[in-house]
């Protein structure tokens, strides 16, 4: 792998041992990928602050410097971590202080995470604490090279914003933060961003439920390839594309998709395939739509719902507003809890708009920073949950061993108020 003079100097220790360790990691990583060179990045989204048993042990042994060296740089070196070289943000993490007494999550881990936030904030990390950094100020531009983690954030950045990133890991983003470099492979190259599969939609798709189901179908079909979707598609908004991408990245490993005439790198169907022949289309019609819905609702038997989870990926302001409107003047059923997960910055806006108060007056909770899948934590005794997220319906039953129902926001709120699931495909 070719290194420029600046890369070589960092590798040789010109900017200190932590940066040298970061470059060593990137060289090893790039060689494993057969990358020919590194590329510049000025936007990193990674994970540093969320607690874990091994992180707690490392902090006891050598503080946060030691924890970063081991977990974010794959190094046993004993050195001081300098300030981040390029703009870096923390993605979603574990539950914070606003969940204490609500989520069954150890107080000592909340305290450890708060200590981590203070340390990394001083090192230049923006503690956005969300899986949707593009909702709270981290909005890369088309063509910009990134080093981002989190599958739903990566697919949104590549597809909707036209930025360029692979789905990176804790160590590669940790090294990129200190060097401003990342192996140039995969989605960083135009040839690897062109469509591979064509999906022809022959049933009306509009709203987050349908966009989520279409994404789930697309991911299951193409796995880690790149779908190009055309047909009966209503103009999507941020919420629709957030659900589409998250579902496609859950049922498959989709990191980029194209919607001709909507997403920036596909003005036409032909452009999405780079001028190559358009492959025969896979059809998504009423039958396929019904099959996806049945699949997502195949993990529920009991209609007695004791937990409703909204906001995965983290809720947009529109979702918070709509939840408040649906709950206004109503009360949750006894024994049923509702959690709405949002970025902390949007929680502040929701508070000012009065939406948080409406939700809490009904008995619901607006929580930040995390989600039950990330923190592996749900209300005690949860047996059956309902969600408007295909991603959570896919993952949470396996993670927590609970039953799942998938439906619209209105159906989920109704389940929270009645304690019963009444959703059906319309």
N, C-alpha and C positions, 0 to 999 in steps of 0.2 A: 504494500500500500504506500502510495506516494505521500510524503509529508513535506509541507513547505518549511521555510526557515523558522517561522514563528512556532509551528508545531514542534519542530525539533528542539528549539530552545526550551519550550515548556516541558517536553519530555526529559530533557537533560537537567531540569531543576532551576532554570533561570527565574521562575516565578514562585519558587518554594516547593517543599515536598508534597503538599496536598495537591497542587496543580500537576506536579509530575506524576503522582499516583493516578490522577484523573486521566491524563494523557495515556499512561500505560494501559489503563482499562479500555480507553477508546481504540487504541491500536489493536489490542487483543480482540476486541469486539468486531472491529472492522475486518480484521483478517479472517475471523470465523465466518463472516458474511461474504467474503470475497469482494469487499468494497475496494474500489481503486483509490479513493481519496476521501478526505473529510470535507464537509461543507460548513459554512458559517451559519450559526443560529444566534438570534437575539431575543428569543422567546422560548422559555422553558417552563413546562408545567409538570411538576413531579410531586413526590410524597416524601416528607421529612418528619412531620410533627406527630403523626398518629402513633399512639402507644402500642406496645406489644410486650410480652414477657421478656423476650430477648433484648429488646430495646431498653427496658427498665434495668436489666442486668448490666448492659454496656454503659448506661449512664452512671450507675453506681460505681463501676470500675474506673471510668475515665471521663465522665461528663459527656456533653453533647458532641464535643469534638470527636471522641472515640466512637460514638454511635454513628456519626456521619461517615467516618473513615471506613468502618466495617460494612455498614448497610448500604451506603450511597456511593462508595468508591471501591468496594470489594478489596479493602486493604487492611492489613494488620499494623500499619505504620502508626507511630505515636507522634502526631503532629497537630498543629493548630489549623483549623479551617478558616481560610480568609473570607472576606466578603464575596458574594456572588459576582462573577464577572459580567454577566448579562442579566437582563430582566427575568426573574423567576417567580413563579407563584406556586403556592401549595394547593393541591386539588382537595377533593373531599377527604375527610379524616374521620376520627371517631367522635362520639357524642361529646358536646361541650357543656358548660355550666347550665345552659337553659334546659337541658334534659335531666338534670339531677333531680331525683325523686319521681321522675316520670318514666324514663327508660331504665330497665334493670341493668345498670352499667356501673362498675366499681368507681367510687369517688377518687381513689388513689390514681386511677388512670386518667380521669378528668384533670386532676391536679398536674400529673406528669405532662399531659398534652398542653396545658396552659403554660407550663414552664418551657416547653419546646417552642411554643409560639413566640415567647419573649426572646429566646435565644436566636431563632432563625429570623425573626423580624429585624433584629439588630444586624444580621448578616445580609440583609437586603432582600429577603424573601417576602413577597406580598401574601399575607395569610388570607387568601380568598376563600379557602375551605369549601370548595364546591366542585362537583363534577361538570358544571356548566360555566367555566370561566368566561366564555363568550357572552354570558348574560350580565356580567358584572364588571366589564371594563377591559378584559383581555380579548381584544378583537383583532387578530392578525389580518394582514391584507393579502390579496391574491398574489401568489407566487412566492410568498415569504417562506423560508425554511424554518421549521420549528423542531423542538424536541419535546413532544407531549406524551404523557401517559393517558390512561382511561379511555376505554374503547368508544364510548358514546361521544366523548369530546373530540377524539381523533377523527371519527367519521364525519362529524359536523365541520371541523376545521378544513378537512380535505375537500369535502363535497360541496358544502354550502358557501364557504368562504374562499375556497380555491387556494388555501395555504398548503404547505407540503410537509407532511410528517408521517413517520411510521408509528406504530403503537409501541412506544418505548417502555423501558422498565425503570425500577427504582435506581439501579446503578448507572445506567446510561444517561438518565436525566441528571443524576447527581454529578456525573463527570462533565456533562455539557454545561451545567450552571457555572462551573469554575473555569471553563476553557472557551466557551462560545463555539464549540465544534461538535460535530456528530458525524458518524459514518454516512457517506452519501450513497444510498442504495434505495431499493424499493420505491416508495412513493415520492422520493425526491427527484426521480427521473420521469420525464414526460411519457416515455414509452410504457412505463409501468402504471400509468394512470388512465390509459384508454380502456374502454368498455370491453368486456369479454362475453357477456350474455345480454340478450334482449328479452325484456318482459313486456308483453302486450296486455294492458289492463282493459278488460271488457265488462267491468261492473263499476258503478260510480264509486269513487274514492274521495272522501272529503271529511275533515275533522280528525282529531287525534286517534280515535278508536280505529277508524279504517286505515289511516296512515300507519299506525302501529302494526295492524294485521298484515298489511302489504309488505312492510319491512320484514316481518317475521317470515313471510313466505319467501321473500327475496333472499334473505340470509340462508334459509334452509336449502334453497335451490343452488345458489352459487358458492356457498361456503366462504372461502377466502378470496374469491374472484371479484369482478367489478360489474355489477348489474347496470344496465341502461333501461330506464322504465318510461314507457309511453302509454297513451291511451286515455281513458276516461278519468282524468285527474283534475280535481278542482284546484285552483291556485292555493298552494300551501303557504302557511305562515311559519314563524319560528317554532311554535309549539308542535305543529304537524311534523316538521322535519326533524325536530328533536326526538319525537317518538319513533319516526320511521328509522332513523339511523341507529338509535339505541336497540331497537328490535332486530335490525339486520345484523348488528354486531353481536347479538346474543344467540340467535339461532344459527348463525354462521360466524365468520370472522371478517365481515365486510369492513374495510377501512376507507373505501371511496366508492361512490355511486354517481350516476348522472341522470338528471331529468332534463331532457332536451328542451331548450327555451326557458329553463328556470335556473338550473345551476350554472355557474360561470364558465366552466370549461366545455360546455355542450350546447352551443347555440342551435345546433341541429342534431338529428339522429346520426347523420353521416359523420359529423365532427366528433361525436362521442366515441366513435370507433376509429378515429384518425384516418378516415378515408378508406379503410379496409372494408371488405364486404360485410354487410350487416348479417349476423347469423339468424337462423330461423328462430322465431319468437316462441318463448314459453308463455302460455296463456294463463292469465289470472282473471277468472270469471266468478260467477256466483257460486259454482261448485267449490272452487278452490278457496274462496272467501269463507264459506261455511265450514270447510275442513280445517282451516286455520283457527277459526273461532272454537270449534269443537276440541281441537288439540290444546289450546290455551286454557280451556275449561274442563280438561280431563282429569285435573288433580283435585277436584272438589266433589264430595259426596253429600256432606251435611250442608243444609242451607242456613244453619244457625251461625251467623257471622259475629265474631267477637273482636275483630280488629280490621280497620280500614286504613290502608296505606296509600297516600297520594304524594306525587312528587318524585318520580324517578324516570329520567334524570330530574334533578332538582327543579321544582316548580317555577314557572314563569309568573310574572305579575298577573297576567291574564288568568292563570289557573287559580291563583290566590283569590283574586276578585270574584271569579265564578264560584269558587267554593264558599266564600262568604255569602254570596247572594243565595245560594242553594240552602244554606244553613240558617239564614236570618229568620229569627222568630221560632226556631225549632230546637229540639233537645235530642242528644244522642240517647239511644236505648240503654237501659241499665245493663251493665256488663259488656258494653261495646265501646271500644276506643277508636279514635280517629287521629292519625298523625299526618300532618302535611309538612313535607321536607322541603326547605327552601335555602338558597344561599343567604348567608348572614346579612349581606348588604341589601338584599331584597326584603328580608324580614323588617329591617328598619323602615323601608318604604311602606310595607304593609301595615306596620304600626301607625305610621303617620296618616295613612288613608282610612284608618278605622277598621280595616278588614280583620286584623288579628283579634281585636276585641270581639267582633261578631262571632268568629270561629270559636274562641275560648268561652264565650257566653253560652254557646250551644254545647260545650263540653269537649270540644276538640282541642288539639294542640298544634301549634306552629313551631317546628323544631329546625335547627340549623346544623350545618357542618357535615352531617353524616346521613346514614340510612340504615335500616335494619340489616340489609345484606352486608354492608361494609363493617358494621359493628357487631353483627351476629347477635342481635338483640331485638326482641319484640316484647310487648306487654306480657307479664307473667301469666301463664295458663293459656296463651293463645293456641287455638286449635284450627280455626278457619279464618282466613283473611280475604279481603276483597281489594282489588287494585285497578287503576286505570292504566297501568304500565305493563306492556307485554314483557318487558325486561324483568320486572320483579316477579311476574307470574311464572316466568321461565326459571328463575334462580332460587327464589326464597323457599319453595317447598323442599328442595334438596338441601339447602343450607340449614333450615330450622326444623324440618320435618313437620310442616303444617300444610293444611289444604288451602287451595287457592281458587278464587273466582276472578275473572277478568271481564271488565265492561266499561261503560262510559262513566264520566265523572258524576253525572246525575244518578246513575244506578248505584255507584259506590256511596254517595252521600245518603241515598235512600236506605241502603243497607245499614249504614251507621245509625240512622234514626229509628229504623224498625227492628234492627238486629236480625234481619232475614235477607237472603239473597233472592232477588226476583228478576235478575237480568236475563235478557234474551236477545238473540240476533235479530235485527230488523232490516 
